[in-house]
Amino acid sequence: MFGGQPDTVLRPIREILKKGVDSFPLDLITAEFKGTNKSLTFTEDDLENLLDSKYGEGYTFSTLALLYPTLDFRNSFHIDHIFPRSTFTRSTLLKKGVLADDVDSFVALVNTLPNLQLLEGIPNQEKSDSDFKDWFGTNYRSKQERADYMEKHSIPDVDFSVPNFRTFIEQRRARLKQAFEKALGH
């Protein structure tokens, strides 16, 4: 909102504030910018755009951070691929049982937000290129530990095998959408 030329935002806000209302005039400010590229509200399209964020894009870390309101950001966090990128080569996917017709769509999904999470630096380095199903089973042995991890990271309760990747992505996208709606007060 304040990128580019902030005067286009600050000047109208200043004029609204000069009107001397008794409380902060958020509704008036929101109405002033509704329908502009400086809107203060999130529409369904805005939410879908958040879900379309990809690894390496400028706002992806910030978008993921919305999902982790209790993280202590004094620690170093990395954007982690839940299903590691190294798995998403044609030959590896075929060896893991992915149908040849699905390979290209799987490769297209690997860098999308539903396959990304924030992990502290050391756990992310330890996870490295590990198969998620194996890593998750090894590191979260009890039912409660698994449930807590899945809740914290909006992980759906599905089969974590690579051939089930598309189902994982679809269900995690739905969970992320719910988490964003909750975080944004929708």
C-alpha positions as CSV (number, residue, x, y, z in Angstrom):
1,M,0.0,0.0,0.0
2,F,2.8,2.4,0.9
3,G,5.1,1.4,-1.9
4,G,5.7,3.6,-4.9
5,Q,4.4,7.1,-4.1
6,P,3.2,7.1,-0.5
7,D,1.8,10.6,-0.8
8,T,-1.1,9.1,-2.9
9,V,-2.1,7.3,0.3
10,L,-1.0,9.6,3.1
11,R,-2.6,12.8,1.7
12,P,-6.2,11.3,1.6
13,I,-5.7,9.7,5.1
14,R,-4.5,13.0,6.5
15,E,-7.6,14.7,5.1
16,I,-9.9,12.1,6.7
17,L,-8.0,12.5,10.0
18,K,-8.4,16.3,9.9
19,K,-12.2,15.9,10.0
20,G,-11.8,15.4,13.8
21,V,-13.7,12.2,14.4
22,D,-13.9,10.7,17.9
23,S,-12.2,7.4,17.1
24,F,-9.8,6.1,14.5
25,P,-11.8,6.3,11.2
26,L,-10.7,3.0,9.7
27,D,-14.1,2.5,7.9
28,L,-13.7,5.9,6.2
29,I,-10.1,5.2,5.2
30,T,-11.1,1.7,3.9
31,A,-13.9,3.2,1.9
32,E,-11.6,5.9,0.5
33,F,-9.3,3.3,-1.1
34,K,-11.8,0.6,-1.9
35,G,-11.5,-0.5,-5.6
36,T,-8.1,1.0,-6.0
37,N,-4.7,-0.6,-6.1
38,K,-4.2,0.7,-2.5
39,S,-7.2,-1.1,-1.1
40,L,-7.1,-2.1,2.6
41,T,-9.4,-5.1,2.2
42,F,-8.7,-8.6,1.0
43,T,-11.0,-9.9,-1.7
44,E,-11.3,-13.5,-2.7
45,D,-9.0,-12.7,-5.6
46,D,-6.4,-11.3,-3.3
47,L,-6.6,-14.5,-1.2
48,E,-6.2,-16.6,-4.3
49,N,-3.2,-14.5,-5.3
50,L,-1.6,-15.2,-1.9
51,L,-2.1,-18.9,-2.5
52,D,-0.4,-18.6,-5.9
53,S,2.9,-17.4,-4.3
54,K,5.9,-19.3,-5.4
55,Y,9.4,-20.1,-4.0
56,G,11.8,-17.3,-4.8
57,E,9.2,-14.5,-5.2
58,G,9.6,-11.4,-3.0
59,Y,6.6,-11.7,-0.8
60,T,6.5,-15.5,-0.3
61,F,8.3,-15.4,3.1
62,S,6.0,-12.7,4.3
63,T,3.0,-14.6,3.0
64,L,4.1,-17.7,4.9
65,A,4.8,-15.7,8.0
66,L,1.1,-14.8,8.2
67,L,0.5,-18.4,9.0
68,Y,2.9,-18.5,11.9
69,P,1.9,-15.7,14.3
70,T,3.7,-17.3,17.3
71,L,7.1,-17.8,15.7
72,D,10.0,-16.0,17.3
73,F,11.6,-14.3,14.3
74,R,14.8,-13.6,16.2
75,N,15.6,-17.1,15.1
76,S,16.5,-17.8,11.5
77,F,13.7,-19.3,9.4
78,H,14.0,-20.8,6.0
79,I,11.4,-21.5,3.3
80,D,11.3,-25.2,3.1
81,H,9.9,-27.4,0.3
82,I,7.8,-30.0,2.1
83,F,8.3,-32.4,-0.7
84,P,11.9,-31.7,-1.7
85,R,12.7,-30.1,-5.1
86,S,15.4,-32.7,-5.7
87,T,12.7,-35.3,-6.1
88,F,11.0,-33.5,-8.9
89,T,13.0,-34.6,-11.9
90,R,11.4,-36.7,-14.5
91,S,13.5,-39.8,-13.7
92,T,13.1,-39.6,-10.0
93,L,9.3,-39.1,-10.2
94,L,8.9,-42.0,-12.5
95,K,11.1,-44.2,-10.1
96,K,8.8,-43.1,-7.2
97,G,5.7,-44.4,-9.1
98,V,4.4,-41.1,-10.6
99,L,2.5,-41.7,-13.9
100,A,4.4,-40.3,-16.9
101,D,1.3,-38.1,-17.8
102,D,1.5,-36.5,-14.3
103,V,5.2,-35.6,-14.3
104,D,5.0,-32.2,-15.8
105,S,2.1,-31.1,-13.6
106,F,4.0,-32.3,-10.5
107,V,7.1,-30.4,-11.5
108,A,4.9,-27.3,-12.0
109,L,3.6,-27.6,-8.5
110,V,6.8,-28.1,-6.5
111,N,7.6,-24.4,-6.0
112,T,4.0,-23.4,-5.2
113,L,3.0,-22.1,-1.7
114,P,1.1,-25.3,-0.8
115,N,4.5,-27.2,-0.9
116,L,6.2,-24.6,1.2
117,Q,6.5,-24.0,4.9
118,L,8.7,-22.1,7.3
119,L,11.3,-24.1,9.3
120,E,14.0,-23.0,11.6
121,G,17.4,-23.0,9.9
122,I,18.9,-26.1,11.6
123,P,15.9,-28.4,11.3
124,N,15.6,-27.3,7.6
125,Q,19.3,-28.2,7.0
126,E,18.8,-31.5,8.8
127,K,15.7,-32.2,6.7
128,S,17.6,-31.2,3.5
129,D,16.5,-33.4,0.6
130,S,14.8,-36.1,2.8
131,D,11.6,-37.6,1.5
132,F,8.9,-35.9,3.6
133,K,7.1,-39.1,4.5
134,D,10.3,-40.6,5.9
135,W,11.5,-37.4,7.6
136,F,8.1,-36.8,9.2
137,G,7.8,-40.4,10.4
138,T,11.3,-40.4,11.9
139,N,11.1,-37.0,13.6
140,Y,7.5,-37.0,14.8
141,R,6.9,-40.5,16.3
142,S,4.0,-40.0,18.6
143,K,0.4,-39.4,17.4
144,Q,0.3,-36.1,19.4
145,E,3.7,-34.9,17.9
146,R,2.4,-35.6,14.4
147,A,-0.9,-33.9,15.1
148,D,0.8,-30.8,16.6
149,Y,3.2,-30.5,13.6
150,M,0.3,-30.9,11.1
151,E,-1.8,-28.3,12.9
152,K,1.1,-25.8,13.1
153,H,2.0,-26.2,9.4
154,S,-1.5,-26.7,8.0
155,I,-0.5,-30.2,6.8
156,P,-3.4,-32.3,5.6
157,D,-3.9,-35.8,6.9
158,V,-3.2,-37.6,3.7
159,D,-0.8,-40.2,2.3
160,F,2.6,-38.5,2.0
161,S,3.9,-40.6,-0.8
162,V,5.2,-38.8,-3.9
163,P,2.5,-40.3,-6.2
164,N,-0.1,-38.6,-3.9
165,F,1.5,-35.2,-4.3
166,R,-1.3,-33.6,-6.2
167,T,-3.9,-34.6,-3.5
168,F,-1.5,-33.3,-0.9
169,I,-1.2,-29.9,-2.7
170,E,-5.0,-29.6,-3.3
171,Q,-5.8,-30.4,0.4
172,R,-3.0,-28.2,1.8
173,R,-4.1,-25.3,-0.5
174,A,-7.6,-25.6,1.0
175,R,-6.2,-25.6,4.6
176,L,-3.9,-22.7,3.8
177,K,-6.9,-20.7,2.5
178,Q,-8.8,-21.4,5.7
179,A,-5.7,-20.3,7.7
180,F,-5.3,-17.1,5.7
181,E,-9.0,-16.4,6.2
182,K,-8.7,-16.8,9.9
183,A,-5.5,-14.7,10.1
184,L,-7.1,-11.9,8.0
185,G,-10.3,-11.9,10.0
186,H,-12.5,-13.3,7.2
